[in-house]
Structure formats: structure tokens, C-alpha cells
């Protein structure tokens, strides 16, 4: 899978998109407006990202994002096998 940030068609806000490598079409992950710096969980089931001054995660199958903590000055992150996220 590939996760990336792009501007949406309405309003030019950034949003999180996901594309499976065997497919040509991307899927927008709803609730991800303003997203930046995405990274995957070790099992590939979640994508973490920063938006609205928080670290959030969203399932690759969709659904609402889950806010994990405040992250005012985030500049990327890494998700370890023990479920620790460093940013």
C-alpha cells in the first residue's frame, strides 16, 4: 500500500489518500483533512498522520480517525513493533 497527501478537489485542503499497489485508483480517507507526514503501523493496518495539532491514526479499511495525543510541532514519526510511536 501507498499512503500520500494531496490537495482535494474542493477548497485545496490537503487530505490523506491510500492506494493499493495492484490498483490504479486511490481512496481518500475521510476525516483526514489537513493531514501531513503519514506513516504505517508495523502490521500495515493503520496509518498515523498529523493534523489539527494532534497525532492521529486511521484504519486502512476506512472509518473515523482516532486522535492519539497532542503534537503541536511534529515533523514525522515512526511506529515500532511494540506499538510505541516516536515523533
N, C-alpha and C positions, 0 to 999 in steps of 0.2 A: 504494500500500500504506500501511497504517497500522500502526504498532507502538505498543504500550502496555503498561503494567504494571498488573496486577490481582492480587488475592488469589486463590489457588487454593481449590478446594472442601475440600481436606483439610489441615487444620492452619493455614490462614490465612496461609501464606507468600506473598510476592509472587513473581510469575513473569512472564516476557515472553510476550506474545501478539501475533499478527500477523493482520491481516485485509486481504484484497484488496478494493478499493473496490467492485468489481462483485459481491461476495458478501456474504451475511448472516452466515455462520459464521466465527468466529475459530479460529485454530490456536494451541495452546500450543507454544512452542519448548522442547523438553526440554533439561534441563541448565541452565536459566536461573533456578533458584530463588534468591531474594534479589536479583534484578535490579532496577536502577533507572537512570533517566536515559538511555533508549535514543536512538540517532541512526543514520541511514543512511549507508552509503558513497555516494560520488558516483554510482556506476553502479547503485545500488539493489539490489545483490546481497548485501550484508552489513548486519547490524545490530550496532552496537557498543553495549555496555552495561557497567555497573559492578556487580560482585558479589564478595563474599568478599575485599574489599580489592584487587581487580585490575580492570584494563580488559580486557574480553573482546570477541570478535566471534563471530557465528553466521550461517550462511548462511540466506537467506530460504527456501531449499528444505528446511531442516532439517539434522540432523546435530549432532555434538557441538560445544559452544563451544570456541573457541581462546583461551587466555589470552595477552594481548599484553605486559602489564607490570604491575608493582605500581602501585596507585593508591589509597592509603590515604585521602586527603582529596579525592576527586573531587567535582565539582559540575557536571557536564555536559561536553559535548565537541562538537567539530566535525571532520569528516573532509574534508580538502582534496582537490582534483583530483590532486595529485601523490602521493597516498596518505599524506600526513602527517596525524596525528591530534593535535589540540591539546585539552588538558583542564586 
